[in-house]
């Protein structure tokens, strides 16, 4: 059984995390799920999508989800909850994408894994790394004898036993994962880096330019100085159309009716908790009573003076074992606290302020200067000066800004001389002399003397939650608002009359799970894509802490956003284009040095230089990110000046002072290897993405989930 436990622990990532490590997509062959699923709604209404020309039925998708749920139960010993379901559904969808879009490619190129190869991965010469990791000795090395012993023990167990099921699931995935590896290796073998590419990469990393540049930002031209026409917007849009390619998007407006506990709800909970006080006082087993009656996660806790809750610290001197306090309200929760035990801890706690005066070096003279300075400050404080003010003026560590406050600290947290001085203090106040430590001289004000007292506290918490009546009233308001509405105009007018804020959920995708700060709003998105039409008002959505009523406002079909939808988005870029043309014309008409031209262009224009510019840089000095400027710099000859050109953030003129070309080297193998490794590392993702794109996947799961 120990081996079974080891397998369960070490193979959890294999069983549950297949998607993350590119294994989930290749779990089973095409015969696991039958073809031609029955329609439970009639016609094609039970289709959840299409992958590679294959319609995916709800029945097949649910079977894939169930398989993921079974794996989850095996790994965690419990049913997946609502929080886990979205992940499992996505894993099931990724599996179907792999089955119909990716795995057919293996057959096309002849990639196969035979049974003898699987045997070799389990117990032959090339044992799979996951198998090795599951059967190790005390030194962490693979123990083949333990593996063989485990495999033999499986033969004696029923086919339906957990161990057999777990092993069969794991073994079932060895062949598909090896197929994936073989397929990727075939593609990796096609990667090639030429000597010319390696040499170029060498120069990209090592050639250096020294440049001087005049930079005039676009914001130096007022918006009122230019006029943006429809043709300007259209031209920019056409040139950059690919930036605005989108999947199907829909938008909605909505109003929220929060479900918030009323003052009456709070009073009821307080009264309920008050009735527990007497029973709590007489309880012999405080920890058990608190654990059985609290909504909180810390029913029985040990504190010291430094972390004692405020409502206990304020009456610390009156506390004794058996004291019950409450109900008290803290952060939306009522609490009843019982001091179960007051004892003495081996660890002491104190609190102090300090001013650290460091010496410049380790010489006796430097230490004397620092000590004299510390003593003078100490005497000033003794004479009535503010400790906090002196700390802010002379303190040389991070506490200076807060008046030297170190807060509470316990035994072992401070250097010994400092701790001894504070812990030996019998009363609060300024210590009579400075204290020397390895860091310098300390002026110390004890604000809480050493205290070894421990407080063991039992706590019953009750969260203030809305009553049924409160929830019903919030729903009633939402339902009344939604009734009789027809269209966006009615929606907005009624919201205005009732003084309700209208929120916008813009450009939502069919797979969205949240809408702004409504984190669990999947039912809103499902309605938006399955049932809504422009101007249609929804029924009331129950989002636990809110009731929501929505109206669909717009739709963008898959493809390119229309120009009118992106006008506001592209307007700044178009303005910069026009400003750039204006600035370029003005700059090219100027004569003289860059400094002289800058004076003509106004206070926003500036001249700077950079002596270490490389082609693999991402920015150029004060200009910031600007690949065009970097390219221009290296295109110039020494001593030459560029014409004015438009960059990312403004218009630039460059002067190349000097360009140092890295000397040729006989062998560029290192750079070739770097480029090859980079190419190889992207193969898995790139080929998967390419196959997905080619499969023209249509995801309609929003109809059901």
Phi, psi and omega in degrees: 000333179297322179293323177298318179297319178299316180297319180298316184291312187280341182258007178304316181294329180287317185286317186265327189262030184300322182296314184299329182248023174063029177252330185300332184286353186228046189280311190227164177280176187287352184269358181290322180249129182293155177270166177066053182298147179287143178276127180267353178243349185092144180064221181253021184289345180260021178272127181260355178163184179220135180227119178058035181083359180260123176285132181258118181278158176301322182298315180292320179297316180295326177295320178293321177297316181300323178297318177295320179296320178298318177299319180297315181298318179298322185280323187248353177071021178206162177289141175294142179266186181299327181294325182275337187302316179302321179295316180295322178295321179291322176299319179296319179294319177297323177298316180292325175299316179297319184295318187256343182249329188253310185299327177300335179292332179298315182295323182298325182260003175081022178281124178217155173233116184272168184298325180291332177288323175297317178301319180297324179287336181273312186215013180269216183278337184241062183296134180303142183298328178291325175294315179302317182295335183274345183228084181239158176270187184295340179268359180086010179266150179300129180247097183298325182297323178294321178298311181298319179299320180293315180299322178293324180292332180296327182299334182272356183259150179299152181299333183268005180290155182300318182297317180294316180298315181297315180294317181298320178298316180295312182297325181300334184266354181295314182295310179300321180292326177290323175300316178301315181296316179297317181297315180295321179296324176301317181289321179299324181295341179276348179291138180210137177244126181280163176298323180295320178295319179295319179295320178298317179297321177301313181290326177301324182275337192239339175293141184232136177240142173250118187231154171239139185215147172256128183235125177239108183292153180299327183292352178290343176260127180291145177301330182290346182277353181234161178228120181268122179261165177299324180292326176298314179295317181296317180297316179296317180300315181296323180288333185240028188302325184297337178294340188247026175277129186221161168278179181300132181233144173225154182232155178213161168246153182206156174240151186241136174243095185295143174262095186242134180301136179274170176298327177293320176300317180298318181296318180299316180294321178297318180293322177298317181289327179299328180290343178275347188300312183297318178295325180292320179300320185270359182294134178273332180245084186301318184295319181291316181298315181295316181298325182280346187236005184255154170266352185274174183257356182230074184285341185217110190223145177257128181240164165235185186297335184283331184239015177297130179308148186304318184290346172264321181298326181296336180236035185303320184292339182261358183286142172209162181302133181098348179296132177241130182236135175129179003290139173242149182260127179215119177052047176075015181226134173272141181227143168241126187242134175240125175283103185282323184204140172239123184222192179242126181265157177285341181261126177267157181225137178217173181220140183204160168252154177210160172235119182261124175248113182270153172268156183286326177207181187274006181287156180298323181296316181294322179293322179295319178299316180294320181293317179298320179296316180297318181295323178296317178297318178302315181295323177298320180291320177300328181278358175122357179292153181286127178299314183299319180295318179294323178297317179294328182279319189244345182301142185242018176230186186293348181276349186303318184293339178249032174072022178085006185291119177267349185070193177283146173215152184249173180307132177091353182273337180247160176298151192304311182301321180293313181299317181299316181298316182287314184290338178276350181294134180265347179211164178285160178128184184284130175288148190288336183224163177285157182241129180266132172228181179295345183266341183147202178257134183248131167262124191238134173241112180280123181253346173205118184290165182305134182221123180258011184288137174243147182234116175262121191235132173259137186227131172252125180245145173227117177288142177277106183243152179294140176283170177301321181296318179295316178297318180296322180293320178296319179294319180301317180297317180295319183292319178296320179298316185288334187291134174079002181282141179220102175095165183295324180298312177301316182303310183293320182295316181292321178298322179293318180297323183268009176058043179258138176286136176259125179255151182248130171249094190263141172051057177276144174268164182293340180265003183297145179245348180228157175229107186054237181267010172272094192285332182246064187249029182301323181295329176294316181293318178301314177299317184300321183265337184265318190243339190280159169217163185302125180091353181282136180261137183279167164287184181280127174268134177261105181251038176069291182262359179215147164255137187229139172238131185234163174221134178286133185249328182197167180216139173239119180289157177301138183137233180250137175298139175292155183304319183296339179277341184243007182306312182295327182290321184268349183304314180301320180294320179294319177300318179296323177301313181293320177296322179299317179298319180295315181292319180299315180300317181290318182293317182294343179274353184269154176238162176107188180286167178299323180295321180292320178294321181300321180298323180292327186278352176103179188290339180282341179282141179215153179245130179220173177221159178216131187255003184220056182271130178233154183292335179272008175288165177249351183211166179228102175044229183287347179288327183085204182298120181195083180297330178297316180296321179297316178297317179299319182302316183279348178276346182277157171268156180306132178083358182266158180241140177277161166289165175294138179218156181275126176254199182291319189240355181180188180260141189228144165239130183248143169237125179269113178283314181199142176235121181255111179273126180301138182295147178298144176241154186289332187225125179252023184302321181298318181288325176297317180295321179298315179294320180296317178298321178296316177298313182298322182292340182264354186301309184304311181293314185297317182290322177298316180295320180295318179293323177296316180298318181293332181285349179049063184289131176243112184262113179241027182295340180299343178292338187235333185229000000 
